[in-house]
């Protein structure tokens, strides 16, 4: 069955959802060791979280891009994730969804979170026809993320490198076996305004 164009797919449990980020080692390693973000992590900057492992791999080049060498799996509370979605605004203007550009810009300015849909990626990091969620957190949302929502932080850099090695060797089946088991995330009513056309 074909994937809908916009759907959140994630590794999730009844109480948590896993998102991915990549950082330089001076932030990523202490975060994984302590299970919380260190003081060097700026709570006043926008941070982007990604439920799609392969989209994160595309973004960080399998953990090889400068400043993104440490790949983290951040398990957060579903309650927090859903709060962010409920308080989010689309990162782009959508005719028919927003009354006009001024209304959208006002929403964007006042929203602590923003939703962006980017092409999902396959194992070779080529774009797929359906989209993957990126969730930007700023202000209150970034602070809540770092200080309230985090359940665990795991360094998955070695996993990223292992999957990448299988892909380079042409063994996509072995690579696929190692991927996190992402499945459709059940959205609550009230966040369908985030499903762009």
N, C-alpha and C positions, 0 to 999 in steps of 0.2 A: 504494500500500500504506500502511495506517495506521501512524503512528509508535507504537512502544511507549511506555507511560507514562513510564518512566525510561530514558533513554539519554543518554550524553555525546556531544554533537555539537561538533566543534571544527575549526579550521584546524590541520592537523598534517602533519608530515613523518615520515620514518623515525626521526628523532632528536629532534624538538622538537614542542611543542604551544603554541599561542598562547592566552593568556588576556588578559582586559581589566580595567582598573582606571581610575578617574577621580579626579583630585586637583586641589587648588588649584594655580595656576601656579607658586608658589614651590617646590613639590615636583615637579610633573609636567614642567616645562620643563627643569630641570637633569637629571632622570632620563633624558629623551629625548636631551638633548645629550651626556651623559657615557656613556650606555648602562648606568648603574647607579644605584641609589637614593642620594640625597644623605644627609648626616648628619642632616638634619631628619626623615628617614623613621624612625619609631620601630620598632625591631626587637623591642621588648618588648610591643607591642600586637598584638591579633589583626587580620589583614588578610584580606579576602575577594577571591578571584580568580574570574573568570567566563569560561568558554570561549565563551559565547554573546554575540556582538556585540549582538544586538537586546535581550537581557536587560540588558546594560550600558546601552544607550540608554534603556531604560525607567527604570533606576535613576538615571541622571544627567541625564535630560531632554534627550538629544542634546547633552550638554556645556554645559547652560545653568544647572544648579543651582549654588547658591553652594557653593564648596569642591570642586566637581567639574567645573570648566571645562576642564581638560586631560585628554583621553581618551588612555590609553596602551594600545598593543598590546604585551604583554610575552611574548616568545618564551622559553620555558623548556625545559629538557631533559625528555624523556619519562621518563627515569630518576627525576628529582626529582618530577615529577607523580605517577608511579606509587608512589613512596615515600610521598607524602602520602596517596594513596588507601588504600594498604595499612595505614597507621597512623591512619586516620580512624575516627571514630565518627559515627553519625547525630546530627543536632542535636536530634532529638525522639525520645521513647520510642515504640517500635513493638511492640505486643503480638504475641507469637509469634516475634519476632526476638530480643528481649532476654528473659532469664529473668524479670526483674521490674524495677520502676522503680529500685530501689537499685543493681542491677547496671549498668543503663544510666547512672545518675548517676556511678557510680564510673568507668566507661569514659570518659565525657565529661570528667571531671576530669583523667584521666591521658593522654588522647589529644592529640597535638600538632596534630591537624587534625580538622575536622568537616565533614560533608557535609549540605547542605540542598538540597532539591528545590523549585523554584518554577515556576509556570506559565511556559512559554516564551512569547514575544511575537511578534506579526506586525509588519509594517511600520508599522501604525498604533498599535503598542504595546499592542494588545488581547491578553488572555490566550488561549492555545491549550490544547487538552485535554492535551497532553503536557508533561512537566516538563524543566526546565533545571537543570544543576548549578551550585551555588555552593559553593566550597571555602574554608573558613575555616582560616587558618594562624596558629598561636600558638607561642610559645616556640621550641623547636628548629626547627620547620617554618618559621616566619617568618624566622628567621636563615638557614637553608639557602636558602630562596627568594631572599632579597635578596643573599646573598653567594656562593652556589654554583650555583644553578639557572639564573639569568638568562643567556640567550644574546644577546638584543638587546632594546632598548626603543625603540618608535617612537611618535611623537606622531601620532595618527589623528584629532585634533579636526577638522581641515579635511574629512576624509572623512565624519565624523559629520554635520557641517553640510551638506555637499553632498547626502548621502542624505536628510536631513531636509527640505531645500529641495524635492527632487523629490516627497517624500511630501506636503508642504503644497500643492504645485502639482497634486497628483492623478496624477502620472506614476509609478505604482508599478513599471512595467516598467523605467524608467530607474533608479529607486532600487534595484531588485533586482539590476540589472547591476553595481552598485558594491559590493554586500555581499561580505564575505569568504566564501570557499568552504568552508563548514563541512560536515563529513561525519562519520558515526558513528565514534567512537573505539574501537578494539579493546581491550576490557578483558581484563586478565590474570585467570586463575583466582584465586580467593581474595579478590576484592573484591565478590562478589555480596551480601555482608551489608549493603552500602550501598544496595542497590536496595529502597527502601521499598515497601510494598504500595500 
